[in-house]
């Protein structure tokens, strides 16, 4: 598309409109990019902070694993020592001299953390040897009346029945706090000999934490089951006056493991902890947040700088690109549109590119061509459309006339045909009864006359097109009972009729009753002409908002699946479907036929009247069906084996 505006086209933004499309485009795109970058910055910073915290948690987990393993290994070694000592002969025999040498050797070999080894017996005797200022010749001194059986370590081992580590408590032989690893000792002959104990000062238990390399200035703490500090890398956690400091964390340590935020040496810190199941102790690792966030902050500052530079470069690039690719082609098109609107014909957009603006220019030029062509041929198209509308109206009239012919045919078949069929049977019966006497003959001839009058009345109703708002001259229930009875008995069929709710049925819409009467006429005609029955049965009632009709005969019957449907059964199905009703047909060879019909209690839809227009050219009438001879067992349009 040409980048140069034609003569007279605007070269800049119109006066009074400082915000042209280029500036709007740049501003909107810049705002979108800025929002995107801000969102990306926030998300990136959050992700980096989360990553740093996860890295700190992973580091804390490693430290917790190391501490957990150290504690398990440390107390596992003490349990092994206690069991090995408990199984020696001096202990089993309570040989004091031999136990002294054995216990002193064990203490000296582990003097960095082991204070003393002793055996308290069930008899209340206490045999202890260790190292320290409170020991004289490796032997401690106890207050008068000292009984090991009432000491916490003795009772804890006796209650558990196995190796146990006591909670921190104050020793009896020295003014210090520590813990005891105790193991019940069984006598050779059975029963309990006593409890073997190994004393460890809390001041020496901190050696378990020695060697833990916690990055970013972090430190570790070991807590007892009640939150008391057993060992710590913080100087402030040392026991003051032989009183253990409690670690204040609220409910943060209620779970087996986890993390929480707190303060460490006056700085915000992240804490991670884990409970050692075998001891019931809790290992806590604290790491200050400032070193963790420092590395993230440096990276975030670099990202901000890069994003600002990228956004500035993007704005400059957008300004150049929008002016070249968007503003110039649009100005050219606007100039052409203004001239075409002013009345210049034959002017077109110059297209010299294959991009979207080139495609838009081609489509715009094609639109101008089509508009001019459409203007030139508009009258011809209007005239052709008028002719087409006239043709469609004539075709619609023809189709409506054809539909009205089909309706009249159905009504003639179901009303006049039924009456004439009865006339035929009445005439046949009259001929057979002529020899029986004038009385029977007069009755048969009168029946034929009545049917002829009924046929004439039905013909008037069909031809005049009476609808459901026309008044009915006779009761529907009377026609259904007495009228059908006359027809069927004249044909030699016994008739059983029962009608419930007669008044309510007669009060139904006239159109619905007219259609129901035609259905009964067709059912009676089929029974007379095709069934060869000796009797027929009719039941009428109102059921669940419907007019329920049940008609059956005991004739020869037929197979509905194999029968070819003729005009009789076809009209029945058509009328039931047109009324929105339901037809259930039950028939079998040699077992008669039964029709169950349910019609909703509403007036049938009236066919629209033909439009009052000049009559079209006479159309060729549809070929009339050949009229078959009205004999029993055959009806026009119904094969002999068809369903009745």
TIKE-708339 format. One line per 10 residues: number of its first residue (from 1); for each residue x, y, z of C-alpha. Coordinates in pm, 1 decimal. Each point is the difference from the previous one (the first is absolute). Example, Ala and Ser with C-alpha at 12.3 -4.5 7.8 and 13.67 -1.06 7.14 Angstrom:
BEGIN
1 = 1230.0 -450.0 780.0; 137.0 344.0 -66.0 .
//
This chain:
BEGIN
1 = 0.0 0.0 0.0; 134.0 344.6 -88.8; 170.9 173.2 287.4; -39.5 348.7 -150.8; -330.8 176.2 53.9; -172.4 122.7 -317.6; -28.5 365.1 -76.0; -207.1 174.5 260.2; 28.1 -278.1 258.7; 84.2 95.1 358.7 .
11 = 361.7 -40.3 94.7; -45.4 20.7 376.0; -258.9 -23.6 270.2; -305.1 223.0 -55.4; -12.4 323.3 192.2; -150.5 -36.5 344.0; 87.5 -374.6 19.7; 351.0 -20.4 152.3; -44.5 -369.1 77.7; 20.6 -168.6 -337.4 .
21 = -14.4 -372.8 -60.0; 377.2 -29.3 14.0; 19.2 162.2 343.6; -297.7 -200.2 124.6; 154.4 -321.0 -132.1; 334.0 72.9 164.9; -165.3 105.3 326.4; -225.4 -304.0 18.0; 272.4 -246.4 -92.9; 242.0 166.4 242.2 .
31 = -258.5 -16.5 277.0; -65.1 -366.3 -76.4; 371.7 -77.3 -6.0; 54.1 195.9 322.2; -282.2 -190.8 168.0; 144.4 -324.7 -130.2; 349.6 85.9 117.5; -128.4 111.2 340.6; -192.8 -322.5 35.5; 303.3 -197.6 -115.7 .
41 = 216.9 190.9 247.0; -232.9 -68.3 292.3; -37.3 -363.7 -98.1; 374.8 -38.4 -54.3; 85.3 163.1 332.5; -254.4 -217.0 179.0; 133.5 -310.5 -172.9; 358.7 92.4 86.2; -90.8 64.2 362.5; -187.0 -327.6 11.6 .
51 = 297.0 -171.3 -160.2; 236.3 151.6 255.8; -228.5 -112.5 283.3; -26.4 -348.0 -149.4; 376.2 -12.4 -30.8; 26.7 106.0 365.1; -255.4 -268.2 94.1; 195.8 -261.4 -193.5; 320.7 108.1 174.9; -178.8 -14.1 334.2 .
61 = -131.8 -347.0 -85.6; 353.2 -117.9 -71.3; 119.3 141.4 331.5; -295.8 -155.2 180.4; 77.6 -333.8 -161.9; 362.7 23.4 111.8; -97.4 96.8 354.2; -264.6 -272.5 14.2; 251.9 -259.5 -114.0; 260.4 126.8 245.4 .
71 = -242.5 -21.7 290.2; -118.4 -347.3 -100.9; 359.2 -117.8 -43.8; 110.6 163.3 326.6; -269.5 -157.2 213.5; 23.9 -324.2 -195.4; 362.4 -22.2 106.8; -98.3 69.5 361.9; -271.3 -267.8 -14.0; 253.6 -248.9 -137.2 .
81 = 241.6 92.4 282.6; -272.7 -39.8 263.1; -104.5 -341.3 -131.8; 358.8 -121.3 -22.1; 68.1 107.0 359.9; -326.9 -148.5 126.1; 95.2 -336.1 -145.0; 342.8 -24.8 170.1; 64.8 -230.9 290.7; 90.5 275.3 248.4 .
91 = -333.8 166.9 -51.7; -196.4 -324.4 3.4; 169.6 -102.5 325.4; 19.0 355.8 137.6; 376.7 -40.4 45.9; 83.7 348.8 126.7; 375.6 -17.1 -56.2; -31.0 -133.3 -351.0; -283.3 241.4 -83.3; 218.5 290.9 120.4 .
101 = 276.0 -77.7 -247.5; -248.5 -73.5 -280.9; -202.9 319.4 49.0; 309.1 224.7 42.4; 146.6 -132.2 -327.4; -328.2 72.6 -181.1; -13.5 356.5 139.0; 363.5 80.1 -76.1; -39.5 -122.1 -358.6; -291.2 243.6 -48.6 .
111 = 91.6 279.1 239.1; -89.2 273.3 -255.3; -373.1 -59.4 58.6; -40.1 -288.3 250.8; 8.0 115.1 366.5; -68.8 -322.8 193.4; -125.4 -360.3 -21.3; -190.9 -157.2 287.6; -228.8 -281.7 108.5; -293.9 53.5 231.7 .
121 = -129.3 -329.4 140.9; -347.1 -107.1 98.5; 123.8 -10.7 357.9; 72.4 372.4 -3.7; 380.0 -21.2 -34.8; 177.8 249.1 -227.8; 334.0 -85.5 -169.3; 133.5 297.4 -203.6; 339.9 97.6 -144.3; 91.1 295.6 -222.7 .
131 = 226.2 293.9 -71.3; -26.6 361.9 109.5; 67.4 235.9 287.9; -278.1 -157.0 204.9; 163.8 -345.0 -17.1; 269.6 -106.5 244.1; 194.7 -295.2 -131.7; -274.6 -35.5 -264.4; -257.0 -37.6 280.0; -278.7 252.7 72.3 .
141 = -155.7 89.8 330.2; -375.0 -19.7 65.8; -215.6 151.1 267.4; -108.3 -221.1 283.4; -303.5 -212.2 -83.8; 55.2 17.5 -377.0; -218.3 -262.5 -172.3; 45.5 -50.2 -379.7; -340.8 -160.1 -29.6; -173.6 337.1 39.5 .
151 = 213.9 180.4 -254.4; -156.7 103.4 -337.5; 240.5 -206.9 -210.7; -70.3 -316.8 202.1; -377.1 36.3 -14.9; 1.6 88.2 -373.7; 201.6 -315.6 -88.0; -212.6 -218.4 227.6; -326.2 135.4 -144.8; 111.3 -37.6 -362.4 .
161 = 165.8 -337.9 50.9; 279.6 84.6 -246.6; 264.8 251.9 -93.8; -116.8 356.9 62.6; 138.4 352.4 3.9; -123.1 210.0 290.2; -110.7 360.3 -15.4; 257.0 254.3 128.4; 19.4 8.8 381.2; 234.0 111.3 279.4 .
171 = 253.8 -261.8 107.2; 16.8 -113.1 363.6; 378.6 -25.5 19.0; 86.4 328.5 -173.5; -165.8 340.4 -35.5; -59.5 -25.5 -375.2; -267.7 -97.8 -251.2; 20.3 -293.6 -234.8; -172.3 -305.4 -139.3; 30.0 -370.9 72.3 .
181 = -11.4 -293.3 -239.9; -149.9 -282.9 207.5; -43.8 -371.3 -70.9; -175.2 -257.1 225.2; 233.2 -289.7 96.6; -144.1 -348.6 48.4; 136.8 -236.5 266.7; 148.8 -335.5 -113.2; -274.3 -192.0 174.4; -279.4 221.9 -126.8 .
191 = -153.9 319.6 127.1; 148.6 345.0 -6.2; 349.5 52.2 139.9; -11.3 378.7 -28.2; 51.0 280.9 -250.1; 326.2 91.4 -176.0; 49.6 375.6 -57.1; 231.6 215.2 -213.0; 16.5 373.1 90.0; 54.5 271.4 -263.9 .
201 = 31.0 369.3 90.7; -199.0 237.8 -220.1; 309.0 217.6 -35.0; 175.3 -288.8 -173.9; -304.3 -104.7 -207.2; 52.7 304.6 -219.5; 280.1 -193.6 -166.5; -268.9 -168.1 -209.4; -53.1 336.8 -175.7; 371.3 62.3 -51.1 .
211 = 103.5 -28.3 -361.3; -341.6 100.1 -141.5; 72.1 248.7 -277.4; -314.8 215.9 -23.0; 27.1 258.7 -282.1; -98.8 367.8 20.6; 72.5 19.4 375.5; -256.3 -257.7 104.9; 5.2 -194.1 327.7; -155.0 -317.5 142.5 .
221 = -177.6 -80.1 327.6; -106.6 -330.5 161.1; -316.4 18.5 210.2; -143.1 -245.7 248.3; -351.6 -141.8 -19.4; -132.8 296.1 204.5; 183.6 267.7 -201.2; 299.3 40.5 233.8; 335.7 74.8 -167.6; 223.9 -306.8 35.3 .
231 = 280.0 106.2 -234.7; 45.7 318.7 -202.9; 248.6 190.9 -212.6; -137.1 326.6 145.9; 193.8 133.2 300.3; -320.1 148.1 140.0; -152.6 -349.3 31.4; 253.3 -120.5 258.9; -160.6 -99.6 334.7; -13.1 289.1 247.8 .
241 = 33.6 -104.7 361.2; -51.8 -367.3 -93.0; -342.2 97.5 -142.6; -68.4 -106.9 -359.2; -125.8 268.5 -238.1; -327.5 -73.1 -179.6; -36.0 51.8 -373.4; -300.2 229.0 -56.3; -171.7 -93.1 -327.8; -367.6 -32.1 96.6 .
251 = -178.4 -268.4 -197.9; 254.1 11.7 -283.7; 161.5 -327.2 115.7; -322.4 -200.7 26.6; 55.5 -199.4 -321.0; 269.4 -263.9 -63.5; 186.0 242.2 -224.9; -46.1 337.4 -165.6; 113.7 358.9 -3.8; -93.2 344.3 130.0 .
261 = 127.3 358.1 10.6; 159.8 157.8 305.3; 283.2 217.0 131.0; 362.6 -109.1 42.9; 243.6 235.1 175.2; -226.2 296.2 -77.1; -43.2 -89.1 -368.5; -288.8 -160.0 -190.9; 74.8 -365.5 -50.8; -146.1 -314.6 -151.3 .
271 = -27.4 -303.8 229.0; -26.1 -363.7 -107.3; -47.1 -287.1 245.1; -39.0 -377.3 19.4; -94.4 -231.2 286.6; 232.0 -295.2 72.9; -247.8 -282.6 57.6; 235.6 -231.1 190.4; 82.1 267.9 261.7; -303.5 228.7 -12.1 .
281 = 241.1 293.9 -44.1; -31.0 280.1 -258.5; 284.9 126.6 -216.6; -41.0 364.4 -111.2; 208.4 179.8 -265.3; -20.3 382.4 -19.2; 123.7 203.2 -299.5; -18.7 383.3 -25.1; -211.4 129.4 -292.1; 227.4 290.2 -91.9 .
291 = 275.8 -215.9 -158.8; -265.7 -212.2 -172.2; -171.0 304.7 -153.4; 327.7 174.9 -92.1; 76.5 -225.8 -296.1; -359.8 31.5 -122.6; 8.2 379.6 33.6; 309.3 30.8 -218.7; -157.9 -212.6 -272.4; -329.0 192.2 18.3 .
301 = 181.4 334.5 -38.5; 172.1 -132.4 -311.5; -334.3 -116.0 -140.7; -158.4 343.2 59.4; 281.2 173.6 -186.2; -24.5 -241.2 -293.2; -379.7 41.9 -18.3; 20.5 382.5 0.9; 256.7 1.1 -280.5; -204.8 -251.7 -196.6 .
311 = -315.2 207.5 35.4; 173.1 318.4 -119.4; 136.4 -180.5 -304.7; -344.0 -148.4 -67.8; -172.1 340.8 6.1; 251.0 140.4 -252.1; -42.9 -301.9 -225.6; -379.7 23.2 19.8; 7.8 367.6 -96.7; 201.9 -75.9 -313.6 .
321 = -192.0 -311.9 -96.2; -347.4 149.0 53.0; 82.1 305.9 -208.6; 134.0 -212.2 -283.2; -245.5 -288.9 -5.5; -322.6 140.0 144.5; -35.3 377.8 -4.4; 113.8 62.8 -359.5; -231.5 -262.5 -165.0; -295.7 115.6 210.4 .
331 = 51.7 365.4 -95.2; 0.8 -97.1 -367.1; -327.1 -196.0 36.4; -165.9 281.5 195.3; 89.1 247.8 -273.3; -151.5 -225.5 -270.0; -317.9 -50.5 204.3; -40.5 376.0 49.5; 25.1 65.1 -375.8; -241.2 -280.3 -91.0 .
341 = -249.0 137.1 251.8; 42.7 343.4 -160.7; -126.3 -143.8 -330.5; 309.6 -99.3 -195.4; -56.0 -322.3 -193.8; 257.9 -246.3 -119.7; 248.7 84.2 276.7; 168.3 -306.4 154.2; 255.4 -77.7 270.4; 353.6 -59.1 -130.2 .
351 = 113.4 -349.2 104.1; 365.9 -101.8 -22.3; 40.7 -248.2 288.4; -129.2 -344.2 84.7; -52.0 48.0 373.3; -328.9 48.6 186.2; -22.6 367.0 -105.0; 51.3 -103.7 -360.5; -279.8 -254.4 39.3; -217.0 268.4 161.9 .
361 = 69.4 233.7 -293.9; -95.5 -268.9 -251.6; -321.6 -73.3 187.1; -79.3 371.5 23.2; 53.2 43.4 -375.0; -215.1 -304.7 -68.2; -270.6 144.6 224.5; 2.1 325.1 -198.1; -34.2 -197.1 -323.6; -289.7 -199.7 136.3 .
371 = -175.7 312.2 128.8; 17.1 164.0 -340.1; -114.4 -316.3 -174.1; -277.8 -48.2 252.0; -120.8 356.6 -51.6; -11.0 -55.6 -378.4; -202.5 -322.1 22.5; -213.6 72.7 305.6; -323.4 49.8 -195.7; 45.5 -327.7 -187.3 .
381 = 57.0 -185.3 327.5; -306.4 160.1 159.4; -213.2 -94.9 -302.6; 134.3 -357.9 7.7; -67.3 -24.3 372.7; -358.3 123.5 -51.6; -57.7 -261.8 -271.0; 141.3 -268.7 229.4; -230.1 108.7 283.4; -299.0 -18.9 -231.0 .
391 = 101.8 -347.3 -113.7; 42.8 -114.7 360.2; -343.3 135.0 88.2; -157.4 -191.2 -287.9; 183.5 -315.9 104.6; -112.7 50.4 359.5; -361.9 39.2 -115.9; 26.4 -315.5 -208.4; 142.2 -198.4 292.3; -270.4 124.5 235.3 .
401 = -269.2 -94.4 -250.5; 153.7 -345.5 -35.0; 5.8 -39.2 378.2; -366.9 106.4 16.7; -85.6 -261.6 -265.9; 173.6 -267.4 206.8; -192.7 111.7 308.5; -331.8 -17.3 -183.9; 91.4 -344.7 -131.6; 76.0 -127.6 349.9 .
411 = -322.4 145.9 138.5; -204.0 -145.1 -288.7; 164.5 -337.8 48.4; -58.8 -8.4 377.5; -354.8 144.5 -2.9; -175.8 -38.2 -335.6; 182.3 -325.6 -71.2; -104.6 -139.2 337.0; -364.5 98.8 -52.4; -10.1 -134.9 -353.1 .
421 = 158.9 -324.4 115.8; -278.1 -35.1 249.9; -253.2 77.3 -275.1; 157.9 -277.7 -202.0; -30.5 -245.7 285.9; -355.6 118.1 77.0; -98.5 -48.1 -365.6; 160.4 -345.0 0.8; -181.1 -93.9 318.2; -324.6 142.6 -142.0 .
431 = 36.2 -218.8 -304.7; 56.5 -303.0 223.9; -293.0 90.9 224.3; -252.7 75.4 -274.0; -117.1 -352.8 22.6; -31.9 22.9 382.3; -284.2 250.8 -5.6; -72.2 367.4 -54.3; 74.3 102.8 361.8; 366.1 -102.3 -7.7 .
441 = 32.1 140.3 -349.6; -135.6 337.6 110.4; 249.2 7.5 290.0; 292.5 -71.5 -229.4; -116.2 255.0 -258.4; -47.6 256.9 280.8; 356.5 -68.4 119.6; 126.6 58.6 -352.7; -196.7 325.2 -16.2; 137.8 114.6 333.5 .
451 = 356.6 -68.7 -112.2; -63.2 185.6 -324.7; -121.0 304.4 197.6; 301.2 -27.7 230.6; 227.2 -20.8 -303.7; -160.7 314.6 -147.0; 45.8 180.7 333.2; 365.9 -108.2 17.6; 50.3 112.2 -358.6; -131.3 347.3 88.5 .
461 = 235.0 20.9 295.7; 297.5 -108.4 -210.8; -75.7 231.3 -291.4; -86.7 300.7 218.0; 315.1 -60.7 210.4; -162.3 9.6 347.7; 246.5 50.2 283.2; -3.2 -80.1 369.4; -186.1 321.4 84.7; -304.9 -114.7 -206.1 .
471 = -284.7 -132.3 213.8; -67.1 -373.5 8.5; -357.9 -110.0 -61.8; 18.1 -328.9 187.6; 167.4 -143.4 306.1; 330.7 -166.7 -75.2; -66.7 -271.5 257.0; -340.5 -66.8 -162.1; 162.2 -28.3 -343.6; 273.6 -225.6 142.3 .
481 = -248.6 -235.0 165.2; -328.8 5.7 -192.4; 141.7 98.8 -340.0; 272.5 -264.9 -3.2; -240.4 -256.0 139.4; -238.6 56.4 -296.4; 282.3 -31.0 -249.8; 158.5 -307.1 150.4; -320.0 -188.4 75.4; -120.6 77.5 -353.7 .
491 = 318.6 -173.5 -118.1; -65.2 -300.0 223.6; 241.9 83.6 285.8; -97.6 -3.5 364.8; 110.6 327.5 165.3; 106.3 52.8 363.8; 45.9 365.7 98.7; 85.9 163.0 334.5; 66.8 374.9 46.7; 115.5 169.9 319.8 .
501 = -27.7 374.0 67.5; -253.2 62.2 -281.0; -70.7 361.3 90.0; 367.7 86.5 31.0; 73.2 -167.7 -335.1; -284.9 183.6 -178.6; 138.8 328.6 143.0; 336.1 -48.1 -173.8; 93.8 230.4 -292.2; -207.1 -65.2 -311.5 .
511 = 306.8 -42.0 -222.3; 140.0 -274.8 223.9; -337.0 -181.5 6.2; -31.3 28.4 -379.9; 337.9 -166.5 -45.5; -86.9 -265.3 258.5; -328.5 -68.0 -183.8; 190.3 -46.8 -327.1; 235.9 -242.5 173.2; -296.4 -204.4 131.1 .
521 = -161.4 0.6 -346.9; 323.3 -133.9 -153.5; 39.4 -265.0 271.8; -359.0 -115.4 -51.6; 43.1 -6.4 -378.5; 315.9 -212.4 28.5; -179.4 -239.7 234.8; -290.2 -33.6 -245.5; 206.8 -32.4 -316.1; 312.8 -189.3 101.0 .
531 = -29.1 -180.0 332.7; -278.2 -255.3 -61.5; -73.3 43.0 371.5; -312.0 -104.5 187.6; 26.1 273.0 264.6; 173.2 328.6 77.9; 71.6 178.9 326.0; 41.9 375.0 75.3; 114.1 175.1 319.9; 19.1 380.0 44.7 .
541 = 125.8 187.6 306.6; 205.1 298.4 117.4; 340.0 -109.3 136.6; 287.8 222.9 116.4; -95.0 298.6 -216.4; -69.8 -213.4 -306.7; -303.4 -144.3 -181.3; 62.1 -375.7 18.0; -159.9 -212.8 -277.0; 16.5 -379.8 -14.3 .
551 = -150.8 -183.4 -300.8; 39.5 -373.7 -63.1; -157.3 -279.4 -206.0; 18.9 -380.2 3.6; 57.6 -33.9 -373.3; 264.8 -172.2 -206.3; 275.8 245.2 108.1; 325.2 61.9 -187.5; 376.1 35.9 46.8; 81.8 374.2 37.3 .
561 = 362.7 -56.7 -98.9; -88.0 -173.4 -328.1; -309.4 202.4 -93.6; 17.3 272.2 -265.0; -149.0 320.1 135.2; -292.4 138.8 -204.5; -214.0 312.2 25.2; -202.7 -123.7 298.0; 279.1 -74.5 246.3; 212.1 280.1 -149.6 .
571 = -276.3 255.2 68.6; -36.1 -127.4 354.4; 373.0 42.8 67.2; -0.3 342.5 -170.0; -289.6 135.6 204.2; 138.6 -131.0 329.7; 342.5 150.7 -73.3; -156.4 333.2 -109.4; -180.3 20.5 335.4; 322.4 -73.2 189.7 .
581 = -147.4 -329.7 118.7; 123.8 -357.1 40.3; -114.6 -315.3 -185.9; 68.9 -354.2 120.6; -101.1 -278.0 -240.3; -10.6 -360.0 112.5; -94.4 -262.1 -260.4; 89.6 -351.8 -104.6; -139.6 -243.5 -259.9; -307.5 -175.6 141.5 .
591 = -5.3 215.3 316.8; -181.4 314.5 -113.0; 128.1 355.9 28.0; 11.0 252.7 284.8; 55.0 377.0 -28.8; 88.5 211.1 304.2; -0.1 374.7 -71.1; 79.5 289.2 236.9; -78.0 356.9 -120.0; 110.1 304.0 204.9 .
601 = -287.7 227.5 102.9; 69.3 291.0 -234.3; -143.5 124.1 -323.2; 182.1 -131.1 -309.3; 205.2 256.4 -192.2; -196.7 148.3 -288.9; 163.4 13.6 -339.4; 62.2 355.5 -120.7; -249.0 138.4 -250.1; 130.0 58.9 -355.1 .
611 = 109.8 358.5 -64.1; -254.4 213.0 -186.5; 196.2 59.5 -316.0; -82.6 -19.0 -367.3; -35.9 -361.7 -101.4; 315.5 -139.2 -159.6; 12.6 -172.1 -327.6; -197.3 -327.9 22.3; 237.2 -268.3 118.4; -32.4 -354.8 -114.1 .
621 = -219.7 -187.5 246.2; 166.2 -295.3 170.7; -104.0 -329.9 -139.8; -299.9 -139.9 183.8; 38.6 -339.5 159.4; -210.1 -263.5 -171.9; -311.6 -64.3 201.4; -9.0 -365.6 96.5; -318.3 -191.4 36.3; -138.0 25.2 352.4 .
631 = -9.7 -362.8 97.8; 66.2 -163.4 335.0; 370.4 -60.7 61.4; 123.0 276.4 -235.9; 18.7 383.0 13.2; 140.9 255.0 -244.0; 370.4 41.4 79.5; 6.2 -301.7 237.2; 128.0 -336.3 -117.0; -200.9 -306.7 106.9 .
641 = 268.0 -102.9 246.4; 46.4 350.8 143.8; -72.9 100.2 359.0; -344.6 136.2 73.5 .
//
